[in-house]
Amino acid sequence: MVRVRVNSMSEKQQRGAWSCISIGTQMVAATFVGAAIGWWLDAKTGWSPIFLIGFFLLGSAAGFISVYRAFRIDGEKRP
């Protein structure tokens, strides 16, 4: 009988991989939500690219902040 190892990653490696996927998803979601809010406000007000650009930048900043917090060394917290 031949045994085939289906999963070659250890449990610790899997948790690390899922953590990275989660962080990437948070960044994309924050950017997307910001752009969607900006697009909606542009449609309501008629000020075409102003809100889209502004909220896209705010969403991107929120995404970068979440990545920064996730990768902060030793999980140190600011007072």
ChimeraX attribute file (.defattr): number of C-alpha atoms within 10 A of each C-alpha:
attribute: neighborCount
match mode: 1-to-1
recipient: residues
	/A:1	3
	/A:2	4
	/A:3	5
	/A:4	6
	/A:5	7
	/A:6	6
	/A:7	8
	/A:8	8
	/A:9	11
	/A:10	9
	/A:11	10
	/A:12	8
	/A:13	11
	/A:14	13
	/A:15	12
	/A:16	12
	/A:17	12
	/A:18	11
	/A:19	13
	/A:20	15
	/A:21	11
	/A:22	12
	/A:23	19
	/A:24	15
	/A:25	13
	/A:26	17
	/A:27	19
	/A:28	15
	/A:29	16
	/A:30	20
	/A:31	21
	/A:32	17
	/A:33	16
	/A:34	24
	/A:35	22
	/A:36	17
	/A:37	17
	/A:38	24
	/A:39	20
	/A:40	14
	/A:41	18
	/A:42	17
	/A:43	14
	/A:44	10
	/A:45	9
	/A:46	11
	/A:47	12
	/A:48	15
	/A:49	13
	/A:50	14
	/A:51	22
	/A:52	21
	/A:53	16
	/A:54	15
	/A:55	21
	/A:56	22
	/A:57	16
	/A:58	18
	/A:59	24
	/A:60	21
	/A:61	16
	/A:62	18
	/A:63	23
	/A:64	19
	/A:65	13
	/A:66	17
	/A:67	17
	/A:68	12
	/A:69	14
	/A:70	14
	/A:71	13
	/A:72	11
	/A:73	9
	/A:74	7
	/A:75	9
	/A:76	9
	/A:77	8
	/A:78	4
	/A:79	3
